[in-house]
Amino acid sequence: MNRKQLFTLSSFLLLSFFAGNAFAGKTGMLNLLNLTGPRQVAMGETGVLSEADPFNLEYNPAMIAGMKNSQVGISHNSFFQDRHTNTLALIFPAAGMDFGVHIRLSSVSDLEARGENPSEEPDYLFSPNDFAGKVFAAKNITDRLQAGISLGLLLEKIDTHRAVAGVFGLGAVYRFEHGFSAHASVANLGSQFTFITDKQSTPKIVRFGADFHKKDLNISADYVNIKSSDGHIHLGGEYLLEEVLFLRLGYQTGYDNRDFSAGTGFVYNNLRIDYAFVPYDSDLGSTHRFSLTISIR
């Protein structure tokens, strides 16, 4: 790494950290903290740097730079308390750059609404919904340095109340020799928005870490700062067995109700099916996440 590249990467790391802390405040739209890609979730919510993956868009937009083929992914996440998230992710190269689109819709089924006076029967049922739509662009700056940016629109609806916010994010990846990489990103930066009468900020996520890839093995480690205050270590590993079956494990520190995760994946021609399992403590149960990814050659 020459001096110019080292200065660029170091400057981005500092920008990511201070940008995440500059927007501290009461945080809303917390559903965005539940990331969707089963492959990445099984690996402790760390990105996959060995190849472009459509679900990497939530982790670092620069990770899609240099892709060989377009890919489309759909996922379904089933959480406790009847919470569900469905996602569409698309990445494609065009005009010397790489682009992505990430759309997710989350909902909770049949919450009961009551007035000021207690009653056995609810007045009516409603389902809160969260929508997030983002577009991404990434480019190889040099043979080793990649950079990316994201722009998005967030919508939260609870009963008759709505809130809308615009966000942006930045990302960078530097690839060393012998399979090592370093990365940094900041996501969900935006101005404050009003929900009912409360001023809230979007849920910022600052992430930086390292990755090692050699043949069929991926090992990753991230430091993740959530909402400008909570720091966590995320660890993940993936092994491809006989070029068909992925085995994955992950671990996260500092969370009240989760730590371990696991999952698997199956590859056939241009199709990949992924599954992640995350157990929760405090009698919250477990979550199951599935996805189908198609490579368009």
C-alpha positions in Angstrom: 0.0 0.0 0.0 1.5 3.3 -1.0 1.2 6.5 1.0 -1.7 7.9 -1.1 -3.7 4.7 -0.7 -2.9 4.5 3.0 -4.0 8.1 3.5 -7.2 7.5 1.7 -8.2 4.5 3.7 -7.1 6.1 7.0 -9.2 9.2 6.2 -12.2 7.1 5.5 -11.9 5.2 8.7 -11.8 8.4 10.7 -14.7 9.9 8.7 -16.8 6.8 9.3 -16.2 7.0 13.1 -16.9 10.7 13.5 -19.8 10.8 11.1 -21.5 8.0 13.1 -21.0 9.9 16.3 -22.0 13.3 14.9 -25.7 12.4 14.6 -26.3 11.0 18.1 -29.7 11.3 19.6 -33.0 9.5 20.2 -33.0 6.7 17.6 -36.0 5.5 15.6 -36.7 3.0 12.8 -34.8 0.4 14.8 -35.9 -2.4 12.5 -33.1 -1.4 10.2 -30.7 -2.9 12.8 -32.0 -6.4 11.8 -29.9 -7.2 8.8 -31.3 -9.6 6.3 -28.8 -11.8 4.4 -28.8 -15.3 5.8 -25.2 -15.9 4.6 -23.9 -12.9 6.4 -26.1 -13.4 9.5 -24.9 -16.9 10.0 -21.4 -15.5 10.0 -22.1 -13.2 12.9 -23.4 -10.4 10.7 -20.1 -9.9 8.8 -19.9 -9.2 5.1 -18.5 -11.6 2.5 -15.4 -10.2 0.9 -14.4 -13.2 -1.1 -17.0 -12.4 -3.8 -19.7 -9.9 -4.7 -23.0 -10.8 -2.9 -26.3 -8.9 -3.2 -26.9 -9.0 0.5 -23.5 -7.3 1.2 -25.3 -4.1 0.3 -26.4 -3.6 3.9 -22.9 -4.1 5.2 -20.7 -2.1 2.8 -21.5 -0.8 -0.7 -17.9 -1.1 -1.8 -18.0 -4.9 -1.4 -19.9 -5.2 -4.7 -17.2 -3.5 -6.8 -15.5 -5.6 -9.4 -18.3 -8.2 -9.8 -18.3 -10.5 -12.8 -22.0 -11.3 -13.1 -25.3 -9.7 -12.1 -27.0 -11.3 -9.2 -30.5 -11.1 -7.7 -31.4 -12.3 -4.2 -34.7 -12.7 -2.3 -34.9 -13.5 1.4 -37.5 -14.1 4.1 -36.7 -13.6 7.7 -39.0 -14.9 10.4 -38.5 -13.4 13.9 -40.2 -13.9 17.2 -43.5 -12.1 18.0 -44.8 -12.6 14.5 -42.3 -10.3 12.9 -41.4 -10.9 9.3 -39.0 -9.2 6.8 -38.9 -9.8 3.1 -36.1 -8.5 1.0 -35.2 -8.1 -2.7 -31.5 -7.3 -3.5 -30.0 -6.8 -7.0 -26.5 -6.0 -8.1 -25.3 -5.4 -11.7 -22.3 -3.9 -13.5 -22.9 -1.0 -16.0 -20.9 1.8 -17.6 -17.6 1.0 -15.8 -19.2 0.9 -12.3 -21.2 -1.5 -10.2 -24.7 -0.8 -9.0 -27.2 -2.3 -6.5 -30.8 -2.0 -5.4 -32.0 -3.2 -2.0 -35.6 -3.2 -1.0 -37.0 -4.5 2.3 -40.5 -4.6 3.9 -41.0 -5.5 7.5 -44.2 -6.1 9.4 -45.7 -7.3 12.7 -49.0 -9.2 12.5 -52.2 -8.1 14.2 -51.4 -5.8 17.0 -54.4 -4.9 19.2 -55.5 -1.3 19.4 -57.5 0.0 22.4 -58.7 3.4 23.5 -58.1 5.1 26.8 -60.6 2.8 28.7 -59.4 -0.8 29.3 -61.4 -3.5 27.5 -61.3 -7.2 26.9 -61.8 -6.9 23.2 -59.6 -4.6 21.1 -61.1 -1.7 19.1 -59.4 -3.0 16.0 -56.2 -4.8 14.8 -53.3 -3.2 12.9 -50.0 -4.2 11.5 -47.0 -1.9 11.8 -44.9 -1.7 8.6 -41.3 -0.5 7.8 -40.1 0.1 4.3 -36.5 0.7 3.2 -35.4 1.3 -0.4 -31.8 2.0 -1.2 -29.6 2.4 -4.4 -25.9 1.8 -4.4 -22.9 2.5 -6.6 -19.3 1.2 -6.3 -16.1 1.4 -8.2 -12.5 0.1 -8.2 -10.4 3.2 -7.4 -7.2 1.2 -7.9 -6.3 -2.5 -8.3 -6.7 -2.9 -4.5 -8.9 0.0 -3.3 -12.7 -0.1 -3.7 -15.2 2.6 -2.7 -19.0 2.8 -2.7 -22.0 5.0 -1.7 -25.6 4.5 -0.9 -28.8 6.6 -1.0 -32.1 5.5 0.5 -35.6 6.3 1.6 -37.1 5.0 4.9 -40.8 4.8 5.8 -42.2 3.7 9.1 -46.0 3.3 9.7 -47.5 2.4 13.1 -51.3 2.4 13.0 -52.2 5.8 11.6 -48.9 7.5 12.2 -46.1 7.7 9.6 -42.5 8.9 9.4 -40.3 9.4 6.4 -36.5 9.9 6.3 -33.7 10.0 3.7 -30.4 8.4 4.4 -27.0 7.9 2.8 -23.9 5.7 3.5 -20.3 5.3 2.5 -18.0 2.3 2.2 -14.4 1.4 1.3 -12.5 -1.9 0.9 -8.7 -2.4 0.6 -7.4 -5.8 -0.6 -3.9 -6.7 0.6 -1.9 -9.7 -0.7 -2.2 -13.3 0.5 -6.0 -13.1 0.9 -6.3 -10.3 3.5 -8.7 -7.4 3.2 -9.7 -4.4 5.4 -13.0 -2.5 5.1 -14.9 0.4 6.7 -18.4 1.7 6.3 -21.0 4.0 7.8 -24.7 3.4 7.0 -28.1 5.1 7.6 -26.8 8.6 8.0 -29.5 11.2 7.7 -31.2 14.3 9.3 -33.6 14.0 12.1 -37.3 13.1 11.4 -40.5 13.6 13.4 -42.7 10.7 14.4 -45.9 11.9 16.0 -44.3 14.7 18.0 -40.9 13.2 18.8 -37.7 14.2 17.0 -35.7 11.0 16.2 -32.6 10.1 14.3 -31.9 7.2 12.0 -30.1 4.2 13.3 -26.5 4.8 12.3 -24.1 1.8 12.0 -20.3 2.3 11.8 -18.4 -0.9 10.9 -14.8 -1.6 10.2 -12.8 -4.8 10.2 -10.7 -7.4 8.4 -11.2 -10.5 6.3 -9.1 -13.5 5.3 -10.0 -15.6 2.3 -8.0 -18.6 1.0 -9.5 -21.2 -1.3 -12.7 -22.5 0.3 -12.3 -20.7 3.7 -13.5 -17.3 4.8 -12.8 -15.8 8.2 -14.0 -12.3 9.1 -13.9 -10.0 12.2 -15.7 -6.6 12.5 -16.0 -3.9 15.1 -19.6 -2.5 14.9 -20.8 0.7 16.6 -24.5 1.0 16.7 -26.4 4.2 17.3 -23.2 6.0 18.1 -22.7 4.3 21.5 -22.8 0.5 21.5 -19.6 -1.2 20.4 -19.6 -4.9 19.5 -17.2 -7.5 18.1 -18.6 -9.7 15.3 -16.8 -12.8 14.2 -17.6 -15.2 11.4 -16.4 -18.1 9.4 -17.4 -20.0 6.3 -16.1 -23.2 4.6 -17.2 -24.5 1.2 -17.3 -28.3 1.2 -16.8 -30.1 -2.1 -17.8 -26.9 -4.0 -21.5 -27.6 -3.1 -22.2 -27.1 0.6 -21.4 -24.1 2.8 -20.9 -24.5 6.5 -21.0 -21.3 8.6 -20.6 -20.1 12.2 -20.7 -16.7 13.9 -20.4 -15.0 17.2 -21.2 -11.5 18.5 -20.3 -9.8 21.8 -22.1 -7.2 23.9 -25.7 -8.0 23.0 -28.3 -8.7 25.7 -30.1 -11.6 24.0 -27.9 -13.1 21.3 -24.3 -14.3 20.7 -24.0 -17.5 18.5 -25.3 -18.0 15.0 -25.0 -20.8 12.5 -26.1 -21.6 9.0 -25.6 -23.4 5.8 -25.8 -22.9 2.0 -26.2 -25.0 -1.0 -24.8 -24.2 -4.5 -26.0 -25.6 -7.8 -24.9 -24.1 -11.1 -26.0 -20.4 -10.9 -28.3 -20.9 -7.8 -27.5 -20.6 -4.1 -29.9 -21.3 -1.2 -28.8 -20.0 2.2 -30.2 -20.5 5.7 -29.3 -18.9 9.1 -30.4 -19.8 12.6 -30.0 -17.3 15.5 -31.1 -18.4 19.0 -32.2 -15.7 21.4 -32.1 -15.7 25.2 -34.7 -14.4 27.7 -37.4 -16.8 26.3 -37.5 -14.9 23.0 -37.1 -18.0 20.9 -35.2 -18.3 17.7 -35.1 -16.7 14.2 -34.9 -18.4 10.9 -33.7 -16.7 7.7 -33.8 -18.1 4.2 -32.7 -16.7 0.8 -32.4 -17.6 -2.8 -29.6 -16.0 -4.9 -29.4 -16.3 -8.7 -26.3 -15.4 -10.7 -27.2 -14.0 -14.2 -24.4 -15.0 -16.5 
